[in-house]
Amino acid sequence: MSVLLKNVKPEKGWALLRVNRLAGELAGLMGVEEDS
Protein backbone atom coordinates (compact mmCIF):
# COMPACT_ATOMS: atom_id res chain seq x y z
CA MET A 1 0.00 0.00 0.00
CA SER A 2 2.81 2.37 0.87
CA VAL A 3 4.39 1.68 -2.51
CA LEU A 4 1.12 2.59 -4.22
CA LEU A 5 0.86 5.85 -2.29
CA LYS A 6 4.41 6.76 -3.29
CA ASN A 7 3.44 6.50 -6.95
CA VAL A 8 0.33 8.69 -6.54
CA LYS A 9 0.07 12.45 -6.08
CA PRO A 10 -0.33 13.49 -2.40
CA GLU A 11 -3.93 14.66 -2.82
CA LYS A 12 -4.87 11.35 -4.43
CA GLY A 13 -3.07 9.49 -1.67
CA TRP A 14 -5.11 11.29 0.97
CA ALA A 15 -8.29 10.58 -0.99
CA LEU A 16 -7.46 6.86 -0.97
CA LEU A 17 -6.83 6.95 2.78
CA ARG A 18 -10.14 8.70 3.37
CA VAL A 19 -12.01 6.20 1.20
CA ASN A 20 -10.35 3.29 3.02
CA ARG A 21 -11.27 4.80 6.39
CA LEU A 22 -14.89 5.37 5.34
CA ALA A 23 -15.08 1.81 3.99
CA GLY A 24 -13.72 0.53 7.30
CA GLU A 25 -16.28 2.53 9.28
CA LEU A 26 -19.10 1.26 7.05
CA ALA A 27 -17.85 -2.31 7.49
CA GLY A 28 -17.80 -1.77 11.26
CA LEU A 29 -21.38 -0.47 11.22
CA MET A 30 -22.45 -3.52 9.22
CA GLY A 31 -20.73 -5.79 11.74
CA VAL A 32 -18.13 -6.94 9.25
CA GLU A 33 -14.51 -7.22 10.34
CA GLU A 34 -11.88 -6.76 7.64
CA ASP A 35 -8.18 -7.32 8.05
CA SER A 36 -6.26 -4.77 6.01
C-alpha positions, 0 to 999 in steps of 0.5 A, a space after each residue: 500500500 505504501 508503494 502505491 501511495 508513493 506513486 500517486 500524487 499526495 492529494 490522491 493518496 489522501 483521498 485513498 486513505 479517506 475512502 479506506 477509512 470510510 469503507 472501514 467505518 461502514 464495514 464496522 457499522 455492518 458488523 463486518 470485520 476486515 483485516 487490512 
